Amino acid sequence: MPRGRSNLHSSRYKRLLTLLVRARVEAEFTQVEVSHRLKKPQSRISKSERGERRIDPTELEDLAELYGKDLSYFRTRRQARRLRSL
């Protein structure tokens, strides 16, 4: 990735988005249901899941709680290995 370029579409971020959609589906929520529960527009949920909008850490915490997932669920394997080696 070129210097200075946002990592919005890095492979790690794409993996996070995949896990985010998977968690929503496993929790049996539609994007509309998530938007109502979080009091956010459905378009925001959709853009976040497609990578058109960046997800901030507090938003990820809210989504994890709603989906019944621990934040560690959203770590990539590489991140998990790195954390275990510390």
N, C-alpha and C positions, 0 to 999 in steps of 0.2 A: 504494500500500500504506500503511495507517495507520502512524503513528509507533509505534515500540516493538514492532511485530508482527514475528515471525520471518519471514525470507525463505525459509522452507522450501519455499514453493510459488511463488516468483517465477518469471517466465518464463525467466530465465537459469538458475535451478536446475532447472526442468523440462527445459530443453535439455540440461543436464549429464546428467540421468537418462536421457534418450533416447539420448545418445551412449554412456552406460555400458552400456545394454542392447544397443545396436548392436555395441559392441566385444566383448561377451561372445558374441553370436551369430556374429559374424565369426570369432572364435577357436574357434568350434564347441564351446563349453562349455555345459552345463546349469547351472542354479543349484546343483544337488546336487554336481556336479563342482567348482564353484568353492568351495562350502562345505567340501568335503573337503580341497581343496588349501590353503585358508587356515585350516583348523581352526576354522571358525565354523559356527554352526547355519544350515541352509538358510533358515530363517525370517528371519534377519538379512539375508541377501542379497536375499530377496524384498522385505522391508520397505524396504530401502535403494533398490532399483530402483523401487518404487512411491512413494517420497517420504514414507513413514511414519516413516522413521528417517533422521536426518542422517548424511551421509558425512563423516568427518574427513579431513584432508589426507594423513595417513599411510596410511589405508585406500585412498584414491584412488591413491596411489603403488603400493601392493601390487596393486591391481586392474589398473592400467595395465601393470605389469610382467608379470603373469600373462597378460594379453590381448595382449602384444607391441606395446603402443602407447606412444608418447611422451606425457608429460603435456600437451603442447601440443594433442594430439588432442581433449582435453576442454574446451578454451577455446571460448567462443562467438565468433562472428565479431566482435562488438562489442568484446570483450576483446582479441582479436588486433589489431584496428585501433588500439585505444588503446595497446597496447604498442609497436606499430610507430611510432607518432607520438612516442614519448618520446625 
